């Protein structure tokens, strides 16, 4: 037994610095690289070794192998269900009829607009083929509700409801295909009867023509009738308005154009004529007044010479000329003055000639004078009568013009109403004529260019294609499912997870065995069955633990777990038993006082009545009274082998005992002097804070996790509480056979291939045989 080793708490600063450097070097070398000189392993859980966060092909294959049963079930169920449904599905036949839509090929127009309108025509025609109204029309035309090949079962209910159900069924059976750059439309009909499918596909075009043009003609016929009635009404109202205008003109004596510019023009013409008549009357009056003087002059000269007659004639001519000019120019005009001068000159000559001839021509002169006076008087009377008549006519016309002006406002309103009615009548008549003309046109139309033929091969079901598609789809679904399960599975299954997520080495993976066989009166399973896999794993754990401590120093290891139930107590006992079997003095100190049901039982025998661990911590008992006396070796061969020592409490512990860290530290110091390996069974980290309190008293810390139960979150939470003071992990209760099937690619997967060298075959449990069979199958694969 090696004694006098230096405690870790008493190490100088240089030794602690070298230990820290070796820990950093161990982290750089990776989780499987041993430290130089047997130094301590790294104590970090927050700097994991990230080999590759992405799944490699090997890892994906391992996941598929682990979940192959689930994948097989998904593929089998989906493929089987689809195949059975395909086999049970009746055969469907498909008939295709092709129609062509009449397009607008107008020349000279914008070709882009023409193409857009043509595309819209095809789209509208396709929508008509998909409409429920056309489906009902086809059902009625083919009398499908009474066709057993279509309805499959008789419907003796309401005919309208039967037609609706048949139309819905026909819509499900029919598919209309059209492309934007083509004027062709495919009508695809699927039915159990090939003849019925072809018949229905060919009927669509005829039914659409009847439905479209029949409804359109009925609608336009109704429009034409309504427009004709409106036209007749407007014609009657227009006639009544025009008759009202005629009656108004007749009632008020207004001829066409009355009250307009014609009335004023007529009034001006009559006024001019009246003024001319007045002037003529004045001229005749002046002529009559000049007759006596002219008669005296004529009588004086008429009888003396022929000159007098000539002068008299000149005088008369000038007088007539003066009368005419007076009406036109007036008395002050130069021409009048000239004539007056000539008259005066001639008058003087006449007077001289008259005196000479008065006697001879008196009788003749008197007769001529009388005649002249009579003519002048008659002309003056005629002019006066004409002037009076014209003046009276001007007054009448002026009064009528004023009356027409007053009635013109009402007449204009009547004319406007008549004009509006006339225009409405013209527009309505033209619209009625256009609608009548549209009844003779067909509009956008589609024609059947390829009739549907009776198909001879069914299009469905296709069991092979469906099974292949189901197999592919279910395979993808199964892969997605298993990868999703793997992604959401946060439990710890392998050492690779611990290395990648937490940067920790996995020292050992203990197999899952019956708890009753681990410890009994004969000792631990490690000592009872040294050739078992469990004992081999314990020895491997001890070898890893020995590498944690520097050379020629005693080692203390704290064993804990995130939560209770991971089997940390059994791991601690197995570690002590393996150390004792390897010739080391080892002791386990059970400080998990709060878990008495599953803790480590105290020793039986001579010390059963003596003080236990709690008595030492509370009452101050001596360390020597807690330890058994050394046993002498029976032979030289057995000299390196020792009995493991267990220090535990027989009664319920007082949690306040952990407050006395001085007692615990003194106990561990005494045990370091007497034992090579001190194993501390600490409470679970997440249950109580006791593990965090005593973790600094040990040289190394091992975290025990349960295979397939402890979660990553629990491990991470425990590492946060311990603050990076964990050196490695132990995975407990591993189902070796199941672990080999999961194919993690770790050494444990191939471990069973070398277990044939062990001799105690009869003591191996059933899981060991399963492990060997699984390993052999894997090697064969």
GUTIDO-169829 format. One record per residue (C-alpha): residue in one letter; x, y, z. Coordinates in steps of 0.001 Angstrom, whole numbers, padded with zeros to 6 digits, always signed. Example, Ala and Ser with C-alpha at 12.3 -4.5 7.8 and 13.67 -1.06 7.14 Angstrom:
2
a+012300-004500+007800s+013670-001060+007140
# end
This chain:
781
x+000000+000000+000000x+001344+003399-000993x+001218+005923+001819x+002305+009463+002440x+000912+010807-000825x+000459+014542-001031x-003076+015757-000850x-004422+017700-003776x-005320+020605-001537x-001675+020804-000470x-000241+020846-004013x+002064+023765-004715x+001183+026423-007324x+003625+024962-009864x+001983+021547-009699x-001461+023060-010186x-000148+025011-013195x+001290+021844-014761x-002019+020042-014132x-003899+022849-015922x-001518+022685-018895x-002011+018920-019162x-005786+019410-019100x-005573+021874-021998x-003353+019452-023917x-005848+016658-023315x-008643+018795-024728x-006615+019480-027862x-005797+015772-028341x-009490+014839-028229x-011659+012648-026041x-009723+009434-026725x-006166+010742-026288x-004580+009961-022914x-002804+012747-021087x+000991+012820-020910x+002503+011155-017909x-000845+009887-016633x-002024+013431-015894x-005589+014508-015236x-008134+014557-018029x-009943+017723-019079x-012657+019071-016791x-014782+021047-019288x-018319+020479-020542x-018907+023723-022382x-016233+023334-025094x-017395+020236-026976x-015370+018604-029697x-017347+019369-032876x-016194+016897-035503x-019028+017724-037864x-022452+019018-036907x-023981+017800-040147x-025060+014206-040448x-022658+012130-042467x-023722+009304-044732x-022618+006779-042133x-024676+008479-039444x-027730+008646-041665x-027312+004975-042506x-027015+004209-038814x-030226+006103-038115x-031999+004183-040858x-030730+000880-039455x-031886+001813-035969x-035339+002718-037227x-035572+000095-039950x-038575-001592-038361x-040496+001680-038283x-039456+002394-041856x-040522-001078-042917x-043900-000679-041201x-044566+002686-042827x-043584+001428-046279x-045504-001818-045864x-048663-000173-044556x-048774+002598-047140x-047779+000420-050086x-050101-002373-049003x-053032-000012-048479x-052518+001630-051857x-052077-001704-053634x-055192-003181-052036x-057210-000083-052846x-056009-000243-056443x-056936-003890-056732x-060386-003237-055303x-061037-000136-057418x-063227-000745-060514x-061717-000122-063924x-062086+003337-065420x-062040+004110-069127x-061127+007509-070533x-062548+009090-073693x-061213+012356-075149x-063064+014683-077548x-061258+017690-079048x-063018+020951-079957x-061738+024054-081725x-062789+027588-080799x-063471+030072-083582x-061003+032934-083194x-060986+036535-084397x-058669+036897-087401x-059339+040591-088088x-056728+042174-090337x-055369+045656-089802x-055990+045554-086041x-053458+045432-083285x-052231+041849-083265x-051496+041937-079516x-055082+042955-078795x-056374+040301-081193x-054260+037617-079482x-055476+038729-076043x-059108+038611-077166x-058620+035186-078745x-057010+033884-075568x-059933+035238-073570x-062349+033538-075962x-060697+030164-075432x-060687+030684-071650x-064372+031642-071636x-065285+028661-073779x-063382+026346-071413x-065228+027855-068438x-068527+027165-070167x-067523+023526-070632x-066769+023323-066889x-070029+024973-065793x-072688+023214-063751x-075402+024381-066172x-073768+022506-069052x-073413+019386-066894x-077128+019523-066132x-077858+020014-069844x-075786+016927-070765x-077534+014903-068046x-080921+015916-069418x-079973+015394-073067x-078569+011895-072470x-081109+011026-069737x-078240+009884-067529x-080347+009692-064371x-082003+006600-065830x-078776+005061-067132x-077556+002376-064674x-074044+002603-066080x-073882+006200-064887x-075925+006338-061685x-074813+002861-060469x-077869+002812-058210x-081457+003815-058910x-082662+007170-057546x-086427+007233-057162x-086547+010503-055254x-087078+014062-056443x-086060+014346-060144x-084514+017769-059626x-082348+016489-056795x-081428+013465-058887x-080314+015758-061721x-078219+017802-059282x-076504+014672-057962x-075956+013387-061492x-074500+016758-062513x-072096+016694-059598x-071045+013170-060523x-070553+014196-064143x-068354+017135-063067x-066171+014728-061102x-065911+012445-064116x-065074+015246-066577x-061863+017189-067004x-061488+020134-069420x-057948+020789-070668x-056907+023930-072540x-053701+025843-073064x-053311+029585-073415x-051534+029489-076766x-053895+027070-078504x-057508+027238-079698x-058100+023549-078946x-060004+022258-075913x-059886+018613-074803x-062945+017150-073091x-061811+014150-071023x-064455+011861-069502x-063736+008870-067290x-066339+006186-066693x-066626+002524-065891x-068332+002045-069246x-066160+002896-072296x-069226+003453-074507x-070751+005848-072003x-067498+007793-071666x-067278+008363-075446x-070967+009246-075669x-070749+011843-072928x-067572+013419-074345x-069153+013852-077788x-072384+015249-076346x-070731+018207-074632x-070369+020276-077829x-073985+019868-078963x-075339+020548-075482x-073231+023684-075179x-074501+025004-078523x-078111+024458-077515x-077566+025854-074044x-075658+028907-075186x-077698+029885-078248x-081051+028816-076824x-080671+030949-073734x-079159+033803-075695x-081936+033787-078299x-084622+033704-075628x-082990+036600-073853x-082556+038602-077032x-086093+037800-078215x-087398+039221-074986x-085202+042267-075498x-086443+042704-079056x-090076+042509-077924x-089438+045055-075208x-087684+047375-077674x-090552+047047-080158x-093054+048044-077505x-090918+051005-076517x-090582+051999-080157x-094350+051984-080661x-094885+054042-077524x-092322+056633-078609x-093903+056781-082094x-097309+057542-080584x-095864+060183-078265x-093932+061773-081149x-097085+061967-083265x-099035+063499-080399x-096302+066109-079880x-096273+067096-083561x-100095+067311-083557x-099906+069593-080529x-097600+071925-082491x-100002+072020-085454x-102964+072737-083164x-101062+075517-081449x-100209+077177-084785x-103773+076885-085964x-105179+078229-082712x-102881+081245-082712x-102783+081768-086487x-099088+081082-086703x-098010+079753-090042x-094664+078099-090585x-092026+080740-089922x-094424+083024-088057x-092796+085082-085374x-089503+084790-087153x-087468+087058-089496x-090082+086673-092316x-092625+088744-090341x-090181+091634-089979x-089181+091511-093657x-092847+091653-094767x-093520+094558-092426x-090604+096536-093900x-091717+095940-097485x-095264+097238-096842x-093925+100285-094987x-091759+101206-098018x-094741+100855-100344x-096892+103090-098086x-094227+105813-098113x-094068+105642-101925x-097882+106065-102168x-097767+109111-099877x-095126+110741-102115x-097221+110136-105244x-100252+111743-103565x-098223+114865-102724x-096980+115117-106317x-100499+114965-107695x-101681+117645-105264x-098875+119959-106392x-099762+119354-109993x-103411+120182-109409x-102454+123442-107671x-100386+124590-110667x-103069+124011-113276x-104856+127531-113116x-101666+129480-113793x-100669+127211-116561x-104156+127525-118071x-103995+131370-118128x-100547+131300-119742x-101753+128817-122305x-104751+130887-123202x-102648+134003-123670x-100192+132472-126102x-102204+129815-127781x-103881+132060-130230x-100917+134195-131293x-098238+131690-132442x-097084+128164-132600x-094269+129131-130258x-096721+129445-127422x-097760+125864-127879x-094224+124794-127913x-093478+126761-124761x-096534+125413-123075x-095473+121907-123892x-092038+122599-122488x-093630+124052-119414x-095785+121015-118910x-092869+118702-119402x-090835+120576-116848x-093764+120584-114428x-094183+116839-114699x-090437+116363-114394x-090454+118655-111344x-093285+116665-109757x-091462+113397-110265x-088177+114789-108997x-089812+116398-105994x-090995+113046-104724x-087438+111697-105040x-085145+114668-104203x-087098+117445-102516x-087413+121207-103239x-083839+122198-102300x-082050+119807-104589x-079887+121409-107297x-081790+119581-109979x-085005+121002-108597x-083520+124437-108535x-082409+124065-112177x-085872+122928-113189x-087448+125796-111251x-085153+128189-113121x-086163+126730-116462x-089797+126913-115463x-089473+130509-114539x-087836+131244-117860x-090434+129352-119843x-093226+130843-117744x-092124+134287-118748x-092116+133320-122409x-095511+131776-122083x-096920+134835-120431x-095707+136920-123303x-097019+134520-125879x-100308+134084-124033x-101075+137712-124194x-100731+137479-127945x-102713+134323-128444x-105134+134467-125548x-107885+135635-127571x-107586+133087-130348x-107024+130068-128201x-109112+130828-125079x-111708+128225-125796x-109233+125535-126587x-107169+126417-123512x-110097+126253-121198x-110920+122751-122422x-107347+121515-122068x-107059+123021-118585x-110185+121315-117437x-108957+118008-118737x-105635+118340-116977x-107195+119249-113683x-109442+116245-113849x-106524+113884-114521x-104432+115305-111695x-107299+115042-109229x-107921+111407-110131x-104253+110468-109764x-104078+112215-106369x-107136+110366-105134x-105705+107006-106244x-102405+107670-104501x-104185+108734-101298x-106311+105543-101262x-103276+103358-101813x-101318+105031-099020x-104198+104686-096570x-104577+100991-097362x-100870+100301-096893x-100738+102125-093569x-103632+100118-092182x-102010+096873-093370x-098721+097794-091649x-100566+098211-088345x-102215+094824-088635x-098964+093091-089496x-097144+094837-086628x-099795+093700-084126x-099629+090104-085440x-095827+090073-085202x-095960+091086-081530x-098509+088310-080852x-096345+085742-082651x-093318+086760-080575x-095256+086142-077365x-096420+082675-078512x-093002+081680-079849x-091728+080609-076375x-094494+078040-075873x-094158+076907-079473x-090392+076333-079007x-091048+074115-075926x-093505+072031-077915x-091009+071694-080758x-088185+070630-078386x-090318+067908-076792x-091314+066684-080234x-087651+066609-081320x-086562+064616-078216x-089319+062097-078747x-088376+061823-082390x-084689+061115-081593x-085638+058543-078931x-087883+056855-081403x-085099+056690-083991x-082570+055223-081498x-085031+052668-080139x-086074+051589-083608x-082433+051145-084621x-081675+049095-081462x-084670+046854-082074x-083493+046312-085628x-079961+045418-084419x-081271+042912-081878x-083394+041285-084525x-080319+041046-086721x-078239+039511-083894x-080748+036697-083529x-079574+035420-086891x-075855+035354-085861x-074059+032639-083820x-071269+034606-081973x-068259+032770-080536x-068599+029096-081348x-066626+025890-080967x-066861+022877-083169x-066003+019227-082646x-062956+018386-084744x-062064+015037-083170x-064777+012797-081809x-064126+010617-078811x-063706+006963-079684x-064637+004057-077456x-061496+003231-075407x-060403-000380-075179x-057805-000034-072393x-058590+001226-068888x-056626+004162-067481x-057232+003195-063875x-056502+001470-061665x-052771+000988-062284x-051604-001231-059424x-047971-001353-060504x-047607+002387-060961x-049588+003126-057810x-047578+000602-055809x-044320+002055-057126x-045454+005592-056351x-046707+004503-052927x-043440+002736-052248x-041434+005820-053206x-043693+008174-051306x-043872+005961-048230x-040113+005539-048313x-039683+009299-048309x-042353+009619-045640x-040729+006950-043516x-037312+008557-043858x-038723+011927-042922x-040490+010324-039982x-037453+008522-038620x-035220+011553-039106x-037849+013685-037372x-037994+011212-034505x-034219+011183-034368x-034116+014958-034417x-036622+015327-031594x-035106+012457-029592x-033064+014306-026963x-032005+011234-025013x-028396+010139-024710x-027682+006927-026615x-023973+006889-027401x-020565+008189-026411x-020440+010101-029679x-023308+012319-028513x-021510+013096-025253x-018283+013888-027098x-019928+016143-029691x-022332+017952-027382x-020291+018242-024193x-016684+017503-025166x-016425+014671-022638x-014891+011245-022906x-017039+008236-022146x-015028+006053-019761x-017340+003043-019759x-020695+001741-020941x-022089-000716-018378x-024494-003366-019667x-028052-003617-018490x-028287-006440-015904x-030695-007481-013205x-030271-005287-010125x-030561-008303-007818x-027414-009891-009289x-025221-006810-008894x-024649-007133-005132x-025442-009937-002701x-023906-011574+000349x-021015-012894-001728x-019967-009446-002911x-020163-007469-006130x-020753-008982-009552x-017258-007830-010486x-015705-010158-007880x-018220-012965-008258x-017996-013149-012057x-014605-011716-013009x-014949-013054-016570x-018289-011360-017205x-018728-008378-019502x-019871-006296-016538x-016548-006994-014740x-014594-006201-017890x-016356-002841-018244x-015642-002077-014568x-011962-002826-015051x-011883-000578-018118x-013456+002195-016039x-010805+001751-013370x-008074+001956-016014x-009530+005223-017301x-009798+006595-013764x-006160+005752-013060x-005152+007944-016025x-006940+010903-014440x-004503+011136-011498x-000843+012111-011782x+001695+009351-011374x+002532+008183-007812x-000456+010044-006299x-003590+008825-004629x-006802+009510-006476x-010270+010558-005337x-013220+010377-007716x-016700+011824-007226x-019489+009864-008926x-022786+011685-009537x-025639+011836-012049x-028102+014445-013309x-031135+012738-011721x-031669+009746-009423x-032160+006331-010977x-029160+006382-013320x-027323+003709-011257x-024423+005852-010019x-024232+003896-006728x-023725+000620-008591x-021105+002265-010800x-019257+003486-007708x-019318-000007-006153x-018186-001598-009439x-015318+000901-009710x-014127+000116-006163x-014450-003624-006765x-012423-003391-009988x-009725-001361-008203x-009537-003900-005373x-009307-006737-007847x-006414-004906-009539x-004437-004780-006275x-005441-001317-005116x-006783-000316-001744x-010119+001251-002626x-012981+002628-000580x-016381+004067-001523x-017885+006780+000647x-021665+006999+000263x-022602+010653+000807x-025995+010265-000887x-027820+010379+002467x-031060+011599+000912x-031500+008435-001183x-031541+005605+001290x-033822+003383-000788x-031332+002938-003612x-028092+003908-001916x-025149+001707-000916x-025809-000627+001991x-023326-000478+004914x-021013-003375+005725x-022295-006370+007624x-020219-008232+010235x-018089-007024+013049x-018699-003324+012276x-022437-003653+011976x-022863-002564+015567x-020101+000040+015498x-020262+003677+014381x-021241+004373+010762x-020488+007265+008419x-023153+009523+009842x-021802+008952+013350x-018428+010135+012109x-019787+013251+010422x-022110+014237+013251x-020557+012816+016398x-016868+012950+015526x-016069+009214+015619x-012547+008097+014695x-011760+007052+011135x-010091+003856+012295x-013348+002653+013832x-015074+002995+010446x-012560+000793+008584x-012223-002983+008865x-008865-004526+009970x-006492-005560+007149x-006758-009133+006037x-003510-011154+005525x-002985-012600+002086x-003576-016337+001799x-000925-016862-000889x+001626-014985-002845x-000652-014976-005834x-003453-013302-003898x-001185-010681-002326x-002153-007787-004779x-005888-008360-004238x-007841-006497-001543x-011405-006429-000311x-013318-003291-001282x-014388-001080+001610x-017806+000606+001760x-018521+003507+004106x-022215+004242+004374x-024931+005172+006864x-027377+002671+008308x-030053+005222+009242x-031773+008196+007612x-029306+010955+007187x-029524+014480+008379x-029140+016779+005337x-027603+019374+007627x-024571+017116+007951x-023294+018398+004611x-022841+021779+006164x-019894+020297+008139x-017481+020285+005244x-014574+020208+007685x-015493+016712+008827x-015886+015501+005250x-012585+017052+004215x-010826+015469+007231x-012399+012084+006446x-011251+012220+002817x-007787+013259+003907x-007512+010269+006250x-008782+007949+003572x-006239+009270+001066x-003463+008230+003419x-004810+004668+003702x-006305+004006+000227x-005155+004327-003348x-008615+005169-004646x-011392+007003-002824x-014744+006953-004605x-017396+009427-003405x-020994+008494-004171x-022520+011983-004323x-026224+012875-004613x-027759+013679-007978x-026874+017136-009254x-030366+018308-010247x-032113+016883-007174x-030209+018736-004444x-027226+021072-004241x-025114+018683-002153x-023078+017498-005161x-022103+021086-005996x-021007+021530-002392x-018622+018568-002286x-017469+018442-005913x-014373+020469-005104x-013211+017870-002539x-012429+015231-005202x-009671+015134-007781x-011989+014014-010577x-015709+013936-011297x-017589+011312-013286x-021140+011909-014535x-023285+008766-014785x-026112+008869-017354x-028671+006196-018046x-028700+004883-021607x-031831+005941-023471x-033329+007802-020496x-031129+010703-019447x-031771+013659-021756x-029370+016167-023230x-031114+018989-021378x-030632+017197-018055x-026943+016682-018818x-026541+020329-019829x-028311+021576-016702x-026108+019381-014509x-022976+020716-016210x-024110+024278-015598x-024544+023574-011878x-021151+021872-011565x-019498+024719-013505x-017208+022730-015829x-015881+020348-013180x-016685+017067-014951x-013869+014898-016337x-015815+012171-018070x-019067+010267-018335x-020268+006721-017785x-023282+005374-019670x-025100+002855-017509x-027679+000164-018198x-026896-000171-021877x-028812-002792-023828x-025857-004131-025785x-027958-005956-028365x-030130-002920-029036x-027080-000672-029040x-025427-002871-031664x-028594-002694-033788x-028602+001107-033626x-025210+001108-035354x-023520+004071-033708x-020150+002899-034973x-018491+003005-031543x-016233+000210-030130x-019123-001289-028198x-020831-002235-031457x-017946-004593-032326x-017100-005664-028813x-019125-008892-028875x-016939-010317-031616x-014091-010887-029127x-015996-012254-026148x-015466-015844-027240x-012219-015912-025245x-014180-015897-021980x-014842-019293-020500x-017793-018859-018155x-020436-019249-020814x-022960-020647-018389x-022852-017575-016183x-023471-015149-019012x-026996-013724-019060x-029392-014003-021972x-028567-010476-023155x-024994-011610-023748x-026099-014287-026203x-028273-011738-027994x-025304-009374-028100x-023087-012004-029726x-025737-012912-032291x-026289-009253-033141x-022549-008637-033515x-022117-011667-035763x-025018-010606-037977x-023515-007152-038234x-020122-008555-039242x-021772-010778-041811x-023607-007782-043261
# end
